[in-house]
Amino acid sequence: MQEYSTLDSLKSRFEGVFTSNKGILLPNSNNLGILWEAIEYSTAPPSKRFMALLSYSSFLAIEENLNENIHWAASAMELFHTFTLLHDALPSLNNRETRHGMPSCHKKFGESVAILCGDLLHSLSYKSLNKIQSNSESFHKLMDRFSDMSALVIFGHMEDLLSNNKSLDWRGTRSIYEAKIASLIATALTIGSLCSSKCSEDFTDVMFSFGHDLGIAFQIKDDLSNIEHDVSNTIGSISFANNKELAEIELQILFEKCENFLSQLSDKGYRTLLLMDMINLIKAL
């Protein structure tokens, strides 16, 4: 019987793991003063732990139980994702004053501390990956995927910045989606699978394709919600504000593709219920 069968049980498990792993990664955290306070503030609940859950769900499609490798991979994804959110909120980028209903890091601690906090989180994500004990080929693949994602996300931020006050069509909007969020979700799933010694190259490739489409679906859903609630600085606001029908059609196509990916994997004997729960979690946003 599988150790964890629901996303809630996985999230609960990760909270304890993440607290412990941060202490291992930064054993002298008390000497960091306000910088450590900023890290604790930025990585604390009520985060959805979306990236960690993706990595866990991919791993558990193959394996029965969690292990230390997947814990470190999930921690790396959560640290990196927090870095992207923290820097994205800065006044020089998207200037978001709140996150999850609480002041953004730069509003709470100042912009300089927020920048350094993001830099340290980025560095710690790689340190977390280096804790993984795996054969050299799998580890190199994992690090390559993670490094490619890191660069893509930064390129996506730049593309987003250059698009400010410009009228983006769907093609331009999708390009930003692919870099800023689809690359994150695809990588979270991919490195989760690579933590399993039973992982095949075919499964990893499917996880990447599945994650790419799931990531675009996530961002469309998120932007539609922001438009509905009149939230500014939304990537797709220009593309979708006057054409919600296009967005809904695209969303339906993407969800169907994602479900087809999982159906094919299920037919091959993989456990896909948690991955399906991730789709449903996005649908419910």
N, C-alpha and C positions, 0 to 999 in steps of 0.2 A: 504493500500500500504506500502511496506517495506521501511524503512527509508534510507537504503543504498543498492544500487543494483550493484555497481561495486567495484572492488578492489581499484581502484584509489580514489574513494570517501571515502572508508574506511581508506585508508592510510593517506589521507589528514586530516580526523577526528582524527586519532590516533596521528598525530604529535602534535596537540594542547593539547590533553589529556596527552601525555607523558611528555611534558614540564611542565605542571601544576603538574602532579603527582610527578615528581622528586623534584619539589620545596616543596611539602608537605612532602615527605619522608625525605628530608634533609633541614629543615627550616633554619639552620644556615650554609648554604653552603659557605657563604663568608668567614667563619673562616677556611675553609679547604685549602685555598690557591691553590697550584699547584695540590693537589689531586682532587679538584673540577674541575680544568681546564682539568685534564686528563679524568674525568668522562664525562664532557660535550663534549670533543673531541671524545671520544670513542662511545658515544651514539647518536651523531649528524648524520643527513643525510650526505652522500647519502645511508644509509642503506636501504635495501629493506623492512624492517619491516616484514619479512617473518613469524616469530613466532606470532606476534600480529595479522596478517591477518588470520592465521590459526585458532587462538582462536575466532576471530570475526566471521569467516565463519561458524564454527561449531555452535556457539551460534545462529547465524541468520538462521540456518537451522530449528531451533525450534521457535525462537522468532521473532516478527515483528520489534522491536526497541532495540537499545543498552541501557545499563544501567550502573550504577556506578560499579557494581560487575564485569562485563566483562571488563570494562576499567582497573580495578586493576589487573585482571588476565592477560590481554594482556600486561600490563606494566611489570608484574613479569616475563613473558616469554621473553620479549625483554631485560630486565636487565640481566636475567640469560644467555641468548644466547650471549650477549655482553661479559659477563664474560668468557664464554668458548672460544670465538674467541680471546679475549685478552690474556688469558693464553696459548692457543694453539700456538700463534705467538711467545712466548718467546724463547730466544736463547737456553734454556735448553730443550725445547720441539721441535717444528717444525721450529723455527728460521725464521719466515716470516717477512721480512722487510717492506712490504707494505700491505695495505688493502684498497680495492676500489680505488687503484691508489694513496693512500696517505700513509705517513709513519705510521707504526704500533705504538701503544702506547709506547712501550719500546724504539723505535727509536726516538720518539718525546720528551719523558719526562724522559727516563732512565729506566732501568730494575726494580729497587727497587720501583719506583713510580707505574710502570705498575702492579707489583705483588700486591701492596696494593690497587690499583684501582680495580683490579679484585676481590680481597677479599671483598671489600666494595660493589661492584655490586652484588656479590653472597648474601651477607647479606641483601641488600635492596630488592632483589627479594622476600625473605620470608616476609619482612616487608610489601611489597606491597600486598601479599596474605592475610596478617592479616587484611587488610582493608575491605575484603569482608564480607558482611552481609548475612549470609545464615544459614539454619538450621544445627544443629550440625552434622548430619549424612553426608550430602553433603559436608560440610566443611572438615570433617575428611577424606573422600574419596579423595577430592581434594588435601589435604596436603600429604596424603599417596602417591598419584601418583607423585606429584611434588618431594617429598623426594626420592622416588625410582629412578626417573629420574636423580636427582642430583648425586646419588651414581653411577649409571650406566655410566654417562658421564665421571666421574673421572676414573672408571675402564677402560672405552674405551680409554682414554688418556694413561693410563698405558700400555694397550695392544698394542696400536699404538707405544709407545716408545720402548717396548720390541721387536717389529717387525722390527725396523730399520735395514737396510742392510741384511734382511732375505728375502728369496723367499717365498712369501705367495701364497697359492692356493686360489681358490674362497671361500672355506669354511672359511679360516682364515680371508680373506678380509671382507666377509659378517659379521663375528662376530664383527669386529671393526665398520663396518657401523651401525649395530644394536645398539651398545652401544653409539657411539658418535653422531649420527644424527637421526636414526630412533626413539630412545627413546625421543628425543627432540620434534620431529614433532608429534609423537603419543600423548605425554603429552600436547602439545599446543592445540591439537584438543579436548582431553579428558577434560581438565579443562575448556575449553570454553563451552563445553556441560554441565558440572556440575554447571556452573553459572546460568543455567536456572532452575526455579522451575518446569518446565514441562518435564524435562529430564527423560527418562527412563533408566534403567540399560542396556537394549538391545542396545539402541542408543549409550551409552557410550562405550560399548564393540565393537560395529562396528567402532566407531571413532578411537579406539585404534588400531584395526586391519588394518583399512584403513591407519592410520598414519604410522604404522610400514612399510607397503609396499611402501607408498609414500616416506618415509624417505630413504629407500634403493634405490629407483629409483632416488631420488634427488642426492644421493652421487655418484651413477654410472654415471649419466649425468654430474655431476660436475667434476668427475675424468677424464672422456673421454675428456671433454673440456680442462682440464689442460694438458693431454697427448698431445692433438692436438697442444697446444700452448707451449709445452715443458716446463711446469712448474714443478719444482722439489718438493719433499716432498708431493707427492700425494699418498694417501693410496693405491689405486688400480692400481698404475702404473705398478707394476710387474705382477699382475694378468691379466691386460688387454692390456698392450702395444703390446704383440704379439698375442693377441686373442680378437680383437675388436668384432669379430662376436659373441663370447660368451656373451659379454657385451650387445650388441644390442638385442640379443634374450632374455636375462634376463630382459632387460629394457621393451621390448614389453609385456612380460608376466606380469610384475608388473603393468604397466599402464592398461592393460586389467582387472586385478584383482581390481584395484582401481576404474575403471569405473563401474565394476559390483557391487561393494559395493554401489556406489552412485545410480545406477539404482534401486537397491532393496529399498533403502531409499526413492527415489522419488516415487516409486509405493505405499509406505506407507503414502505419503502425506508430506514428509519433503521437504524443499526448498534447493535444492542442486546445484543451478547454481554457487554460489560463490565458493563452494568446487570444482566444475568442472573447474572453472577458475584457481584455485590453481594448478590443474593437468596441465592445458595448460601452466601456467607460468613456470612450471618445464620443460615441453617439449621444451619450447622456449629457454632454457638456452644455 
